[in-house]
Amino acid sequence: MQPNTISCFNTYILRTPLFPINFYTQLLTTYSSDRLFKILEEDVIKNAIGIASPELIAEFEKLKSYSEEINSNKKINLELALLKYIARLSSRATPFGTFAGCSAGVLANETSIEMDAMDKHEVFMQFDMHYWINLLKDIAQNPNVQKELIYYPNSSLYKITDFYRYVEYQYVNKKREHVLSSFRLNQVIDILIENAKSGIKFKVLVNLITEDESEMEAASEFVLELINCQILISELEATITGVFDIKRIIKILKSIPSFKTECNLLEEMAFHLNSKTHLQNLENRSNTLNSLVSLFVTDFEEKYLLQYDLFTKTKNSLLNKKVSLKVEKALRFLSRIKRNNENVNLSNFKKAYLKRYETREMPLSVVLDSELGIGYLQHTTMNDTHTILDRFAFDKSKKGTTITENWTKLDYILEKKLKESILNSQSIIVLEDKDFEFLNVENKKYPNTFSVMVEIFNEEDKDVISIESSGTISAAKLIGRFCNGNEAIHDLANEIIQKEAALNSDKILAEIVHIPQSRTGNVLKRPALREYEIPYLSNSILPKDNQIDIEDLSVSIKDNTVVLKSKKLNKEIIPCLSNAHNYSYNSLPIYHFLCDLQGQSVQSIPNFSWGFLENHYDYFPRVVYAEVILSKAKWIIDFDELNLFLKLDFEKFTVWKNQKRIPQFVNLVNGDNTLLLDLNVEIGLKLLLNSIKPHSKIILEEFLFKDNSVVKDAHSNSFANQFILSYYNSN
């Protein structure tokens, strides 16, 4: 196989917090409760925290009014909670509400990035998907509306033996629970479902199964029952692809005279949502929408009514193209030293498929049926969920077994370098190609497109790069969510999609459109990026000819590869998910299968990993290859070690910190979340102790930014940053 040739798209995405780093670090250096509370009186900060936690702002207001009546422990906890949000506003670049946002820039011959003034930034507002779905559900059940709508079969519906099967959902404790339901084949229902495939009005459905007026009432009740059971789904069903769903809904409802008042309200809502707003106007806009929403019967919580995305503005946004070349070199190295990352789900599926169906081509819905087919996730005993199961606890652990560590030569080399660095008190490990000559050269096929997230700071007039994450299958994944609010990001996504289509001209790349949980829809929303979509328990705005139904898909195994095919289009289908949803957790089998299938023929480029060594060491130096940081220095600390300082003995803590060679600024890492700490001040220790759980493993990671970021404002204040660089396979 010829070596991979990869190239970088010219546009990159820049993610930054709302405030510079020193806004937080200076507060810690001269910390006092009064200073913290004074900062929180600034509207931009108060609104940002209010969006994330209105309850916290309410407590803060109580504290201001009744300070003497609130006990000291509660005051301290409130202070620390507010301080964590200030840290989020100043040190973490991952977009979240108005705490951090993104913009687009271009590669050039030099790096020159300057943030514009805060009052130039824009906020894109949408309804929270949980509220939006509930509002549409309530409208669709309105008797004046229900009988005027167009209906379609449930997108999960399929035939198997003498039954129809489909997935319906219900809300339990505000969570969307899916249940696999079935009903026996019936000539009347067959007629209705067949006619509804291209969309059909309620009255026409009723007329299809009546011969005279005397049967109308019974027929109407029967059709309503099919709607209530979610066998038939209305055109008002929410969608997660498209630019502005409220306009689609208004267009449908405008033709219903009895719904004119509500339609006018929706139009007024659309007016306030349609244009971006500046941070200083955000509270007024939010209050106006709150007032309009309260005129509908649908319940809502203020915290979960609106979704906010911040789009920052820059005066200049140029990044030296040498950065992309350095990252590319580091990626090739990571590709060489990668560990086995075979998709076990697909591997098990292929074995089960060949055993059951051999070389036959089978309907996908039949194959993935959990009772009569082979299902998906063959290592589990059940593929569908039901609320009754929540009453039981299943112990999935295998008692009496131990984890076997199968060390490789790579592990031994890394351990040798780690031991040497600890022995010589070195804070950096440098990896070189000659250390890994025993490994084969890269020979796996890279994804058609993929993205890499890096942090960049300046040191001795050089751009220093730290790889934060890699391994995506499509470069559209990390940016799909932000396309609706930024034209330049949308243009990049379209460029990526077109490149993927060109590299697969003999196949159809179809977007997976599915809403697993209502609030998950907030991160799944994106424009209709591809020519075809596979709707599954979600609406699609594409013409019916461009929608690929689950029942239209067949599957087979050829040359150890799962082949998905559309019978209608007579072409192989590659399912695509252009957003960063973590679909592997508690997903429905068909959705999980389609998402896994996107990456089956390629090898993503993984992050650097210490592998088994993390079970044996508690300190790991920074790892560098070809001047690119592959892994930051980190310290793994047992809770019992910090127990010594629970009484806030700061002097002893400082001695302990210096012995461990932990720097002043570190991030406390908890999964995807980080909290910046200054361990040279007592409030930093308080924040640390307040943020850890008893008997937990505590991870501290070096923080690279001080006043050295390549992203600054007009006053030379440094901003924490994340750059998303998008690459394509140009073989």
Solvent accessible surface area in square Angstrom, and as a share of the most:
residue,aa,sasa,rsa
1,M,173,0.77
2,Q,119,0.53
3,P,94,0.59
4,N,6,0.03
5,T,70,0.41
6,I,7,0.04
7,S,36,0.23
8,C,32,0.19
9,F,5,0.02
10,N,88,0.45
11,T,27,0.16
12,Y,1,0.00
13,I,3,0.01
14,L,1,0.00
15,R,18,0.07
16,T,0,0.00
17,P,1,0.00
18,L,3,0.01
19,F,17,0.07
20,P,16,0.10
21,I,5,0.02
22,N,44,0.22
23,F,44,0.19
24,Y,1,0.00
25,T,19,0.11
26,Q,101,0.45
27,L,0,0.00
28,L,2,0.01
29,T,91,0.53
30,T,89,0.51
31,Y,51,0.20
32,S,48,0.31
33,S,41,0.27
34,D,116,0.60
35,R,88,0.32
36,L,0,0.00
37,F,38,0.16
38,K,151,0.64
39,I,19,0.10
40,L,0,0.00
41,E,95,0.43
42,E,83,0.37
43,D,97,0.50
44,V,36,0.21
45,I,0,0.00
46,K,57,0.24
47,N,29,0.15
48,A,0,0.00
49,I,0,0.00
50,G,20,0.19
51,I,40,0.20
52,A,16,0.12
53,S,15,0.09
54,P,34,0.21
55,E,99,0.44
56,L,23,0.11
57,I,20,0.10
58,A,51,0.40
59,E,49,0.22
60,F,0,0.00
61,E,58,0.26
62,K,102,0.43
63,L,7,0.04
64,K,97,0.41
65,S,80,0.51
66,Y,122,0.47
67,S,48,0.31
68,E,173,0.78
69,E,141,0.63
70,I,29,0.15
71,N,99,0.51
72,S,76,0.49
73,N,108,0.56
74,K,96,0.41
75,K,58,0.24
76,I,74,0.37
77,N,83,0.42
78,L,16,0.08
79,E,23,0.10
80,L,7,0.04
81,A,32,0.24
82,L,0,0.00
83,L,0,0.00
84,K,59,0.25
85,Y,55,0.21
86,I,0,0.00
87,A,1,0.01
88,R,31,0.11
89,L,0,0.00
90,S,0,0.00
91,S,13,0.08
92,R,37,0.14
93,A,4,0.03
94,T,38,0.22
95,P,12,0.08
96,F,89,0.37
97,G,12,0.12
98,T,2,0.01
99,F,1,0.00
100,A,0,0.00
101,G,0,0.00
102,C,0,0.00
103,S,6,0.04
104,A,24,0.19
105,G,6,0.05
106,V,62,0.35
107,L,18,0.09
108,A,21,0.16
109,N,126,0.65
110,E,101,0.45
111,T,38,0.22
112,S,38,0.24
113,I,13,0.06
114,E,45,0.20
115,M,4,0.02
116,D,30,0.16
117,A,51,0.40
118,M,57,0.25
119,D,77,0.40
120,K,104,0.44
121,H,6,0.03
122,E,38,0.17
123,V,0,0.00
124,F,18,0.07
125,M,4,0.02
126,Q,25,0.11
127,F,10,0.04
128,D,0,0.00
129,M,2,0.01
130,H,29,0.13
131,Y,4,0.01
132,W,10,0.03
133,I,8,0.04
134,N,28,0.14
135,L,1,0.01
136,L,4,0.02
137,K,71,0.30
138,D,48,0.25
139,I,6,0.03
140,A,18,0.14
141,Q,103,0.46
142,N,41,0.21
143,P,104,0.66
144,N,85,0.44
145,V,0,0.00
146,Q,20,0.09
147,K,81,0.34
148,E,61,0.27
149,L,1,0.00
150,I,51,0.26
151,Y,1,0.01
152,Y,66,0.25
153,P,24,0.15
154,N,6,0.03
155,S,34,0.22
156,S,2,0.01
157,L,12,0.06
158,Y,10,0.04
159,K,94,0.40
160,I,11,0.05
161,T,100,0.58
162,D,82,0.42
163,F,67,0.28
164,Y,8,0.03
165,R,28,0.10
166,Y,7,0.03
167,V,12,0.07
168,E,44,0.20
169,Y,25,0.09
170,Q,81,0.36
171,Y,61,0.23
172,V,49,0.28
173,N,140,0.72
174,K,133,0.57
175,K,104,0.44
176,R,5,0.02
177,E,25,0.11
178,H,14,0.06
179,V,24,0.14
180,L,45,0.22
181,S,22,0.14
182,S,57,0.37
183,F,35,0.15
184,R,149,0.54
185,L,63,0.32
186,N,64,0.33
187,Q,144,0.64
188,V,60,0.34
189,I,15,0.08
190,D,42,0.22
191,I,67,0.34
192,L,0,0.00
193,I,5,0.03
194,E,107,0.48
195,N,61,0.31
196,A,0,0.00
197,K,86,0.36
198,S,89,0.58
199,G,21,0.20
200,I,21,0.11
201,K,88,0.37
202,F,4,0.02
203,K,115,0.49
204,V,70,0.40
205,L,0,0.00
206,V,3,0.02
207,N,85,0.44
208,L,67,0.33
209,I,40,0.20
210,T,23,0.13
211,E,162,0.72
212,D,78,0.40
213,E,143,0.64
214,S,99,0.64
215,E,68,0.31
216,M,63,0.28
217,E,128,0.58
218,A,68,0.53
219,A,8,0.06
220,S,20,0.13
221,E,105,0.47
222,F,73,0.30
223,V,0,0.00
224,L,38,0.19
225,E,92,0.41
226,L,7,0.03
227,I,24,0.12
228,N,95,0.49
229,C,43,0.26
230,Q,35,0.16
231,I,10,0.05
232,L,1,0.00
233,I,33,0.17
234,S,13,0.09
235,E,28,0.13
236,L,1,0.01
237,E,43,0.19
238,A,7,0.05
239,T,5,0.03
240,I,3,0.02
241,T,1,0.01
242,G,14,0.13
243,V,94,0.54
244,F,35,0.14
245,D,29,0.15
246,I,7,0.04
247,K,110,0.46
248,R,53,0.19
249,I,0,0.00
250,I,14,0.07
251,K,164,0.69
252,I,31,0.16
253,L,0,0.00
254,K,127,0.54
255,S,88,0.57
256,I,6,0.03
257,P,118,0.74
258,S,69,0.44
259,F,6,0.03
260,K,141,0.60
261,T,97,0.56
262,E,51,0.23
263,C,4,0.03
264,N,78,0.40
265,L,28,0.14
266,L,0,0.00
267,E,62,0.28
268,E,79,0.36
269,M,0,0.00
270,A,10,0.08
271,F,147,0.61
272,H,34,0.15
273,L,5,0.03
274,N,85,0.43
275,S,59,0.38
276,K,78,0.33
277,T,4,0.02
278,H,61,0.27
279,L,8,0.04
280,Q,103,0.46
281,N,68,0.35
282,L,3,0.02
283,E,90,0.40
284,N,106,0.54
285,R,47,0.17
286,S,15,0.10
287,N,78,0.40
288,T,47,0.28
289,L,0,0.00
290,N,32,0.16
291,S,70,0.45
292,L,14,0.07
293,V,0,0.00
294,S,69,0.45
295,L,117,0.58
296,F,23,0.10
297,V,134,0.77
298,T,8,0.05
299,D,129,0.67
300,F,68,0.28
301,E,78,0.35
302,E,116,0.52
303,K,66,0.28
304,Y,67,0.26
305,L,1,0.01
306,L,14,0.07
307,Q,26,0.12
308,Y,19,0.07
309,D,6,0.03
310,L,2,0.01
311,F,5,0.02
312,T,4,0.02
313,K,81,0.34
314,T,34,0.20
315,K,118,0.50
316,N,66,0.34
317,S,15,0.09
318,L,59,0.29
319,L,0,0.00
320,N,28,0.14
321,K,95,0.40
322,K,133,0.57
323,V,3,0.02
324,S,5,0.03
325,L,113,0.56
326,K,61,0.26
327,V,0,0.00
328,E,30,0.13
329,K,110,0.47
330,A,0,0.00
331,L,0,0.00
332,R,63,0.23
333,F,4,0.02
334,L,3,0.02
335,S,4,0.03
336,R,50,0.18
337,I,12,0.06
338,K,50,0.21
339,R,71,0.26
340,N,139,0.71
341,N,64,0.33
342,E,101,0.45
343,N,54,0.28
344,V,94,0.54
345,N,29,0.15
346,L,6,0.03
347,S,20,0.13
348,N,37,0.19
349,F,0,0.00
350,K,32,0.13
351,K,135,0.57
352,A,23,0.18
353,Y,0,0.00
354,L,74,0.37
355,K,181,0.77
356,R,116,0.42
357,Y,10,0.04
358,E,111,0.50
359,T,117,0.68
360,R,132,0.48
361,E,87,0.39
362,M,34,0.15
363,P,51,0.32
364,L,0,0.00
365,S,4,0.02
366,V,32,0.19
367,V,0,0.00
368,L,7,0.04
369,D,3,0.02
370,S,41,0.27
371,E,124,0.55
372,L,80,0.40
373,G,10,0.09
374,I,33,0.17
375,G,1,0.01
376,Y,0,0.00
377,L,32,0.16
378,Q,54,0.24
379,H,122,0.54
380,T,59,0.35
381,T,145,0.85
382,M,110,0.49
383,N,26,0.14
384,D,41,0.21
385,T,47,0.27
386,H,77,0.34
387,T,28,0.16
388,I,83,0.42
389,L,53,0.26
390,D,102,0.53
391,R,192,0.70
392,F,125,0.52
393,A,104,0.80
394,F,136,0.57
395,D,98,0.51
396,K,180,0.76
397,S,74,0.47
398,K,161,0.68
399,K,168,0.71
400,G,86,0.82
401,T,91,0.53
402,T,123,0.71
403,I,164,0.83
404,T,101,0.58
405,E,54,0.24
406,N,109,0.56
407,W,59,0.21
408,T,73,0.43
409,K,120,0.51
410,L,12,0.06
411,D,1,0.00
412,Y,126,0.48
413,I,31,0.16
414,L,2,0.01
415,E,30,0.13
416,K,130,0.55
417,K,43,0.18
418,L,0,0.00
419,K,109,0.46
420,E,78,0.35
421,S,1,0.01
422,I,70,0.36
423,L,152,0.76
424,N,89,0.46
425,S,73,0.47
426,Q,85,0.38
427,S,65,0.42
428,I,73,0.37
429,I,9,0.05
430,V,82,0.47
431,L,1,0.01
432,E,80,0.36
433,D,66,0.34
434,K,133,0.56
435,D,33,0.17
436,F,0,0.00
437,E,130,0.58
438,F,77,0.32
439,L,44,0.22
440,N,120,0.61
441,V,115,0.66
442,E,29,0.13
443,N,72,0.37
444,K,90,0.38
445,K,92,0.39
446,Y,1,0.00
447,P,1,0.01
448,N,29,0.15
449,T,0,0.00
450,F,3,0.01
451,S,0,0.00
452,V,0,0.00
453,M,16,0.07
454,V,0,0.00
455,E,19,0.08
456,I,0,0.00
457,F,6,0.02
458,N,56,0.29
459,E,92,0.41
460,E,162,0.73
461,D,136,0.71
462,K,113,0.48
463,D,29,0.15
464,V,24,0.14
465,I,0,0.00
466,S,1,0.01
467,I,12,0.06
468,E,58,0.26
469,S,38,0.25
470,S,18,0.11
471,G,25,0.24
472,T,25,0.14
473,I,41,0.21
474,S,2,0.01
475,A,0,0.00
476,A,0,0.00
477,K,29,0.12
478,L,33,0.16
479,I,1,0.00
480,G,0,0.00
481,R,46,0.17
482,F,13,0.05
483,C,3,0.02
484,N,24,0.12
485,G,3,0.03
486,N,25,0.13
487,E,140,0.63
488,A,46,0.36
489,I,0,0.00
490,H,47,0.21
491,D,80,0.42
492,L,3,0.01
493,A,0,0.00
494,N,48,0.25
495,E,79,0.35
496,I,0,0.00
497,I,14,0.07
498,Q,124,0.55
499,K,62,0.26
500,E,7,0.03
501,A,49,0.38
502,A,73,0.57
503,L,66,0.33
504,N,16,0.08
505,S,92,0.59
506,D,95,0.49
507,K,59,0.25
508,I,18,0.09
509,L,20,0.10
510,A,0,0.00
511,E,1,0.01
512,I,0,0.00
513,V,0,0.00
514,H,3,0.01
515,I,3,0.01
516,P,17,0.11
517,Q,52,0.23
518,S,3,0.02
519,R,100,0.36
520,T,30,0.17
521,G,0,0.00
522,N,9,0.05
523,V,57,0.33
524,L,1,0.00
525,K,20,0.09
526,R,1,0.00
527,P,3,0.02
528,A,36,0.28
529,L,16,0.08
530,R,11,0.04
531,E,120,0.54
532,Y,36,0.14
533,E,0,0.00
534,I,0,0.00
535,P,7,0.04
536,Y,5,0.02
537,L,13,0.06
538,S,9,0.06
539,N,32,0.17
540,S,10,0.07
541,I,76,0.39
542,L,30,0.15
543,P,90,0.56
544,K,75,0.32
545,D,112,0.58
546,N,31,0.16
547,Q,19,0.09
548,I,0,0.00
549,D,58,0.30
550,I,1,0.00
551,E,64,0.29
552,D,21,0.11
553,L,0,0.00
554,S,4,0.02
555,V,0,0.00
556,S,2,0.02
557,I,11,0.05
558,K,116,0.49
559,D,145,0.75
560,N,105,0.54
561,T,45,0.26
562,V,1,0.01
563,V,23,0.13
564,L,1,0.01
565,K,61,0.26
566,S,0,0.00
567,K,109,0.46
568,K,110,0.47
569,L,51,0.25
570,N,106,0.54
571,K,85,0.36
572,E,51,0.23
573,I,3,0.02
574,I,37,0.19
575,P,1,0.01
576,C,3,0.02
577,L,3,0.02
578,S,0,0.00
579,N,0,0.00
580,A,68,0.53
581,H,32,0.14
582,N,105,0.54
583,Y,45,0.17
584,S,66,0.43
585,Y,174,0.66
586,N,103,0.53
587,S,18,0.11
588,L,12,0.06
589,P,18,0.12
590,I,12,0.06
591,Y,1,0.00
592,H,6,0.03
593,F,0,0.00
594,L,0,0.00
595,C,5,0.03
596,D,7,0.04
597,L,9,0.04
598,Q,22,0.10
599,G,19,0.19
600,Q,51,0.23
601,S,76,0.49
602,V,25,0.14
603,Q,44,0.19
604,S,21,0.13
605,I,3,0.02
606,P,35,0.22
607,N,71,0.37
608,F,22,0.09
609,S,53,0.34
610,W,4,0.01
611,G,27,0.26
612,F,57,0.24
613,L,0,0.00
614,E,57,0.25
615,N,109,0.56
616,H,105,0.47
617,Y,47,0.18
618,D,73,0.38
619,Y,29,0.11
620,F,0,0.00
621,P,0,0.00
622,R,47,0.17
623,V,1,0.00
624,V,19,0.11
625,Y,12,0.05
626,A,39,0.30
627,E,100,0.45
628,V,0,0.00
629,I,3,0.02
630,L,9,0.05
631,S,20,0.13
632,K,17,0.07
633,A,7,0.05
634,K,30,0.13
635,W,11,0.04
636,I,17,0.09
637,I,2,0.01
638,D,83,0.43
639,F,17,0.07
640,D,83,0.43
641,E,50,0.23
642,L,0,0.00
643,N,62,0.32
644,L,127,0.63
645,F,5,0.02
646,L,87,0.43
647,K,190,0.81
648,L,61,0.30
649,D,50,0.26
650,F,47,0.20
651,E,140,0.63
652,K,129,0.55
653,F,0,0.00
654,T,42,0.24
655,V,86,0.49
656,W,26,0.09
657,K,9,0.04
658,N,89,0.46
659,Q,140,0.62
660,K,54,0.23
661,R,103,0.38
662,I,6,0.03
663,P,54,0.34
664,Q,67,0.30
665,F,31,0.13
666,V,0,0.00
667,N,15,0.08
668,L,15,0.07
669,V,33,0.19
670,N,105,0.54
671,G,69,0.66
672,D,131,0.68
673,N,84,0.43
674,T,46,0.27
675,L,22,0.11
676,L,0,0.00
677,L,0,0.00
678,D,1,0.01
679,L,1,0.00
680,N,77,0.39
681,V,31,0.18
682,E,81,0.37
683,I,15,0.08
684,G,0,0.00
685,L,0,0.00
686,K,58,0.25
687,L,0,0.00
688,L,0,0.00
689,L,25,0.13
690,N,63,0.32
691,S,37,0.24
692,I,23,0.11
693,K,148,0.63
694,P,90,0.57
695,H,158,0.71
696,S,36,0.23
697,K,128,0.54
698,I,4,0.02
699,I,41,0.21
700,L,0,0.00
701,E,39,0.17
702,E,19,0.09
703,F,15,0.06
704,L,8,0.04
705,F,4,0.02
706,K,116,0.49
707,D,113,0.59
708,N,35,0.18
709,S,1,0.01
710,V,17,0.10
711,V,0,0.00
712,K,62,0.26
713,D,25,0.13
714,A,67,0.52
715,H,150,0.67
716,S,76,0.49
717,N,37,0.19
718,S,5,0.03
719,F,11,0.04
720,A,3,0.02
721,N,1,0.01
722,Q,21,0.09
723,F,0,0.00
724,I,1,0.00
725,L,0,0.00
726,S,0,0.00
727,Y,0,0.00
728,Y,46,0.17
729,N,6,0.03
730,S,44,0.28
731,N,83,0.43
